[in-house]
Structure formats: C-alpha cells, structure tokens
Amino acid sequence: MRAIAGVQVEENTTFADLTTLHIGGRPRLTLRCDTADAIVEVVRILDSAKVPLLIVGGGSNLVIADGEIDVVAVILANDEIEIKNNMLRAGAGAVWDEVVQASIQAGLGGLECLSGIPGSAGATPVQNVGAYGAEIADVLTRVRLLDRASGEVRWESADMLELSYRYSNLKFTNRAVVLEVEYQLREDGLSAPLRFGELARRLGAESAETRFPAAVVREEVLNLRRGKGMVYDPADHDTWSAGSFFTNPIVDTALATRVHQLSGEEHMPRFPAGAGPTGESKEKLSAAWLIERAGFPRGYRRGQAGLSTRHTLALTNRGGARAQELQALAREIRDGVEKCFGVRLVPEPVWVGMSIDE
Ligand SMILES: Cc1cc2nc3c(=O)[nH]c(=O)nc-3n(C[C@H](O)[C@H](O)[C@H](O)COP(=O)(O)OP(=O)(O)OC[C@H]3O[C@@H](n4cnc5c(N)ncnc54)[C@H](O)[C@@H]3O)c2cc1C
C-alpha cells in the first residue's frame, strides 16, 4: 500500500501482541492509523480492493486463531478527547479508561461505573459495554462512522444502533467503522443512581436514588474490578482474558424455574428481563453461577487455558496458551452447563479465524 499520512505499517506484529488474551497468529499486515482521515482512507482502499480487514481497538474482546490470519489488522489510534460543557467527544482510538478519567477530572458524572473497562472509546457502542448497573446506551448521543457499504462518513444517532444487552447492530456485522463517539454527561459531577447492589452497599447508599461524587464511585468500581481481575494488567494472568467470556443467558421464566429446581439451591440469581415476542416473561440468569454449579470452579484448567482464579466468567491465558486450548475450554464449559441445566451459553467476544465449534 502506498504511503498515507498518519499510517504506520507494521510487518511483524501478531494478534498475541494486540489482544489482552495474548493469543492469535499473524495478520497479513498491520496498519496503525493515527487520525480519522487515515482510518477512512485505509478502510476505503482495502474495501474497494476486497481485502479482508479487522478493525482493532484495544484487542480486549477478540479471540483469534493461531497461524497465518488472512486479514489486514487496522489499528485505530486516533485518540483525541474534547470536552465542551457536558458533552464529551473522543476519537475511536482513545483509551476508554482515559476517557472516563478525563470526564471526571472535568467535573462530569455519568461514566464512573464504566471505569476500568479495557479497550477503546470507539468500541464502547459496538457491544454497548456495561458494568455495575450502567451501560454506554445511558450516555451515548451519537457516533461518527464510516459506512463500509457506501464509503460515506456521517454522524448517526445512538437510536440507530439498536443498543441492547452486550449488543448493537455494529457487532458481528462489519457494517461500519466508528470514528468518533459523543456522550452527554452530568454537569453536577454526581454519579447516576447506583443500580448494582454490591457497589451501593460498599458506598453506603441510603436509597436506590442516592448519588455520589463520580470520583468516589470510580475509585470503588476500580477496587471492585481489581479484586475480580477485571482491570487489565500485563503482569497478572487472571486479567489475560476477554472479560466476561459468556453473556448472561436470557431465558423463559419456565426454564429459569426448572434451572432453579435442578440446582437444588435455595437462592439462585435471576432477574426480570422483559417479555419475548409472544408476551412470555423472560429472566436473566448469571452465567458465572451456572458455570460454578456445573462443576467448573475458579482456576479450573485445560492446559494453559483456565478460568480466572478470581472470576468464574473470565477464560484466561495462563501463559503461552494456544487458541485451540482456549476453544476447547470454552466448549467444555458451554457443553457442561447445557448438560446440567439445559441452558446454552453464548460467547460474548468476537472470534476471528475460528469459532467455539470450528
Ligand atoms: C479484563 C477485562 C475486563 C472487561 N470488562 C468488561 C466489562 O465490564 N464490560 C464490558 O462490556 N466489556 C468488558 N470487557 C470486554 C472489552 O473490554 C470491551 O468489549 C471493549 O469495549 C472492547 O474494546 P476494544 O477496543 O478492546 O475492542 P477490540 O477487542 O479491539 O474489538 C472488539 C470488536 O469490536 C470491533 N471494533 C473495535 N473498535 C471498533 C470501531 N471503532 N468501529 C467498529 N468496530 C470496532 C472489532 O472489529 C471487534 O470486532 C472486558 C475485557 C477485559 C480483558
């Protein structure tokens, strides 16, 4: 590819270097793009030449096969952060936790519960990232994106993204590249009401409406996340993961009740999750709880792949794991849970060059 301003070419980078799982082979080429214009130009050229490409932010939600991977890795590194009044705009390549930190330093509330999530700002709408009772849909106003079918660049409102639990119409579709994101935050610098019991209790919230200074909530969230190995740290194998590996399953209430009976336990975490297309009531179950009850304790190993010793839902690389070891562990857990409870867990990350089954 000819020289393009703001693009650096890397020939020897592997996906093991680019992902928090530290697993994955070599892309055809790696192109690091420092500006939105550079991203647009690179993606348009590759798309028009029908060269397969993979957009990479922080690599924290990617499971990639070993060996030669037939894609060009396009790394987004446009990392500007701009704050005007209560509006924050960030380049897609900005490190997400630095965006959260900047918002709090500017006296704004709204992002605190999402502190410590690894990865980039541009990826936050992709799976509607969420944690501790908050999700990006609460604050996202719009995204500037490159439509890959038409080559057009435009702002699209958050309503167009069909944001729901760990999903948007950007995930798994490759329909667009997010170039910039815009969030509307709280000018009083206070957190949103705390919807996550453990966090509210630790902060001593008096009611479901209690708000705290965003900086205070951020610190508590980071403490909680570190305790669970959910803040990425290159020195800590419990964090060499893609975060929660399976989504929490949403099932019919009848199935939730059967699972509860099968578990033989008095208490099972189950939460109302609206109604299905024919009005049947739905409930969200805890994937971590199901995995433990199906006989996979924290620290469970399969070769160099294993469950985190601090969080059952994180599949981790204990050092030098092969993609196939991780895949075999994921499959064993999914199938074990299904055999015990009749609930099929679905992986949350994006797989490239392989899937949980192939
Ligand atoms: C320790 C740990 C804890 C985590 N905790 C959480 C959590 O609490 N909540 C949560 O929701 N997630 C969590 N995750 C998962 C992950 O951090 C998020 O999904 C994050 O948003 C991924 O961002 P990324 O930049 O690393 O995306 P990548 O892994 O680089 O990419 C993921 C997917 O998004 C696509 N993509 C990335 N950027 C763009 C873009 N700008 N435009 C279009 N497509 C794009 C990629 O092509 C790929 O398909 C955790 C992960 C780890 C490792």
PDBQT file of the ligand as one rigid body, heavy atoms in Angstrom, charges set to zero:
ROOT
HETATM    1  C1  LIG A 401     -10.145  -7.659  31.928  1.00  0.00    +0.000 C 
HETATM    2  C2  LIG A 401     -11.328  -7.320  31.049  1.00  0.00    +0.000 A 
HETATM    3  C3  LIG A 401     -12.485  -6.793  31.610  1.00  0.00    +0.000 A 
HETATM    4  C4  LIG A 401     -13.575  -6.463  30.806  1.00  0.00    +0.000 A 
HETATM    5  N1  LIG A 401     -14.704  -5.958  31.382  1.00  0.00    +0.000 NA
HETATM    6  C5  LIG A 401     -15.768  -5.607  30.616  1.00  0.00    +0.000 A 
HETATM    7  C6  LIG A 401     -16.930  -5.046  31.214  1.00  0.00    +0.000 A 
HETATM    8  O1  LIG A 401     -17.005  -4.840  32.421  1.00  0.00    +0.000 OA
HETATM    9  N2  LIG A 401     -17.968  -4.728  30.401  1.00  0.00    +0.000 N 
HETATM   10  C7  LIG A 401     -17.915  -4.914  29.049  1.00  0.00    +0.000 A 
HETATM   11  O2  LIG A 401     -18.912  -4.597  28.370  1.00  0.00    +0.000 OA
HETATM   12  N3  LIG A 401     -16.815  -5.427  28.455  1.00  0.00    +0.000 NA
HETATM   13  C8  LIG A 401     -15.750  -5.790  29.209  1.00  0.00    +0.000 A 
HETATM   14  N4  LIG A 401     -14.639  -6.322  28.627  1.00  0.00    +0.000 N 
HETATM   15  C9  LIG A 401     -14.606  -6.552  27.177  1.00  0.00    +0.000 C 
HETATM   16  C10 LIG A 401     -13.942  -5.397  26.385  1.00  0.00    +0.000 C 
HETATM   17  O3  LIG A 401     -13.093  -4.647  27.191  1.00  0.00    +0.000 OA
HETATM   18  C11 LIG A 401     -14.974  -4.453  25.771  1.00  0.00    +0.000 C 
HETATM   19  O4  LIG A 401     -15.828  -5.157  24.918  1.00  0.00    +0.000 OA
HETATM   20  C12 LIG A 401     -14.293  -3.324  24.973  1.00  0.00    +0.000 C 
HETATM   21  O5  LIG A 401     -15.244  -2.364  24.599  1.00  0.00    +0.000 OA
HETATM   22  C13 LIG A 401     -13.571  -3.816  23.737  1.00  0.00    +0.000 C 
HETATM   23  O6  LIG A 401     -12.858  -2.726  23.230  1.00  0.00    +0.000 OA
HETATM   24  P1  LIG A 401     -11.595  -2.905  22.315  1.00  0.00    +0.000 P 
HETATM   25  O7  LIG A 401     -11.209  -1.569  21.826  1.00  0.00    +0.000 OA
HETATM   26  O8  LIG A 401     -10.546  -3.668  23.030  1.00  0.00    +0.000 OA
HETATM   27  O9  LIG A 401     -12.211  -3.776  21.121  1.00  0.00    +0.000 OA
HETATM   28  P2  LIG A 401     -11.461  -4.870  20.259  1.00  0.00    +0.000 P 
HETATM   29  O10 LIG A 401     -11.266  -6.091  21.090  1.00  0.00    +0.000 OA
HETATM   30  O11 LIG A 401     -10.270  -4.293  19.612  1.00  0.00    +0.000 OA
HETATM   31  O12 LIG A 401     -12.575  -5.181  19.163  1.00  0.00    +0.000 OA
HETATM   32  C14 LIG A 401     -13.753  -5.867  19.519  1.00  0.00    +0.000 C 
HETATM   33  C15 LIG A 401     -14.713  -5.881  18.304  1.00  0.00    +0.000 C 
HETATM   34  O13 LIG A 401     -15.165  -4.565  18.052  1.00  0.00    +0.000 OA
HETATM   35  C16 LIG A 401     -14.766  -4.145  16.737  1.00  0.00    +0.000 C 
HETATM   36  N5  LIG A 401     -14.375  -2.740  16.860  1.00  0.00    +0.000 N 
HETATM   37  C17 LIG A 401     -13.483  -2.211  17.739  1.00  0.00    +0.000 A 
HETATM   38  N6  LIG A 401     -13.421  -0.882  17.571  1.00  0.00    +0.000 NA
HETATM   39  C18 LIG A 401     -14.288  -0.571  16.577  1.00  0.00    +0.000 A 
HETATM   40  C19 LIG A 401     -14.669   0.635  15.945  1.00  0.00    +0.000 A 
HETATM   41  N7  LIG A 401     -14.144   1.812  16.307  1.00  0.00    +0.000 N 
HETATM   42  N8  LIG A 401     -15.601   0.585  14.953  1.00  0.00    +0.000 NA
HETATM   43  C20 LIG A 401     -16.153  -0.583  14.572  1.00  0.00    +0.000 A 
HETATM   44  N9  LIG A 401     -15.821  -1.771  15.130  1.00  0.00    +0.000 NA
HETATM   45  C21 LIG A 401     -14.900  -1.754  16.126  1.00  0.00    +0.000 A 
HETATM   46  C22 LIG A 401     -13.613  -5.052  16.358  1.00  0.00    +0.000 C 
HETATM   47  O14 LIG A 401     -13.500  -5.180  14.948  1.00  0.00    +0.000 OA
HETATM   48  C23 LIG A 401     -14.031  -6.349  17.018  1.00  0.00    +0.000 C 
HETATM   49  O15 LIG A 401     -14.991  -6.993  16.215  1.00  0.00    +0.000 OA
HETATM   50  C24 LIG A 401     -13.518  -6.662  29.405  1.00  0.00    +0.000 A 
HETATM   51  C25 LIG A 401     -12.329  -7.185  28.845  1.00  0.00    +0.000 A 
HETATM   52  C26 LIG A 401     -11.253  -7.499  29.658  1.00  0.00    +0.000 A 
HETATM   53  C27 LIG A 401      -9.999  -8.037  29.039  1.00  0.00    +0.000 C 
ENDROOT
TORSDOF 0
